[in-house]
Amino acid sequence: MNFKHYNQNQLVLFPYSFEDLIPENHPVRIVNDILDKVNIAPLLKVYSREGNPSYHPVMMLKVMVFAYMNNIYSSRKIEKAM
């Protein structure tokens, strides 16, 4: 598949990891853990291998589920929340 690379453990100047920004009991950790276990093989079959790379569907699903959990439905508000 042709997806844009994403790395949740990417280092930044400060803090050193996004893990440092998210409290241990934050709901986003539950969303992350559950959606990492979902079988997305049927979803991957519909993605085109042509054109520019897409963002990984699991990452996009995590964003949408977390946004909806927080009653955020506007794409601009989701962007701001991220």
Secondary structure, DSSP 8 states (H G I E B T S, - for coil): --EE---TT---SSSSSGGGTS-TT-HHHHHHHHHHTS--HHHHHTS-SSSS-EE-HHHHHHHHHHHHHTT---HHHHHHH-
